[in-house]
Amino acid sequence: MKNIFFLLLSTGLLFSGLANKVSLLSDNALKSVVTQQIPRRAEVLFLGNTSTHHNSTKYAPWLSIPLFKAGINITYTVDTNDLNAKNLSKYDGLIIYANYNTISPAKEKALKDFVEGGKGLIPLHSASACFTNSAWYTQTVGAQFKSHKTGDFKAKNVNTTHPVMKGISEFETWDETYVHSNINPDMTILQERVDGATREPWTWVRNQGKGRVFYTAYGHNDSTWTKPGFLKLVENGVLWSIGDKVKEQMVQLNIPVATYEDAEIPNYEKRNPTPKFQHAFTPEQSMKLMQVPVDFEVKLFAAEPDIINPIAMS
């Protein structure tokens, strides 16, 4: 376990240093930290790619902001070598938004053990075209991409009682009109793309072993990724996929929410509306609003009133 020691003031965070300090925790304890029933933030790995056709490097940060506010940390990678048992054990879920044609037997086994052991899988859009050499992956996602055209459409909500659909209204967007093959009948369809007499499964959930899977075909480019309804749909899908135990840990953490009031503060960027004054967090609250790598922990080194008006940091 690596530790981050920091100095914290009521107006913000100042790091006094980063130390790769060896903790008394064993490797096994580190691997199992995401399974302990203690208050914590959730940890989700986002597997993207370097392609700009499905620009995961651009969209992952857009998704990470609402997820962070909900209590979920996103760790981004484009390296499929991260699909190994040791690394995956650190996470509660895996988002895939990428274009990878094949998967090796070792990575497939690691992913299978991860999902069927009780973790969440969140394949988005082109993820249904990934790893086409793996029958298990196709079955687990629930279908495989077959073809598409493009156009403006509004997916129809066909299941409004599932937790993923809470607060989700139908929205119109331009996107690729996916058609799927190898559809697994063992799923709960949440949305369909209706085209005349054709009703294409569009968004669904399913269980795979002890794990949960959420998929939506939405998400080709900015047209959809800028839609608040899409981001909310994915956020709900992630929250459902990581499971009730993890969500309860997030609730127990009691993540603080910033409060503001009107005040005369500098507005050098000429923002409209003018920024408000944010009330300070306590050190304990601030620690709940920090994201560090999953194998790091944060410990308070010093805070006000012990430290007052620092003018230099090293």
Secondary structure, 3 states (H helix, E strand, C coil): CEEEEEEEECCEEEEEEEECCCCCCCHHHHHCHHHCCCCCCEEEEEECCCCCCCCHHHHHHHHHHHHHHHCEEEEEECCHHHCCHHHHCCCCEEEECCCCCCCCHHHHHHHHHHHHCCCEEEEEHHHHHCCCCCHHHHHHHCCEEEEEEEEEEECEECCCCCHHHCCCCCCEEEEEEEEEECCCCCCEEEEEEEECCEEEEEEEEEEECCEEEEEECCCCCHHHHCCHHHHHHHHHHHHHHCCHHHHHHHHHHCCCCCCEECCCCCCCCCCCCCCCEECCCCHHHHHCCCCCCCCEEEEEEEECCCCCCCCCCC
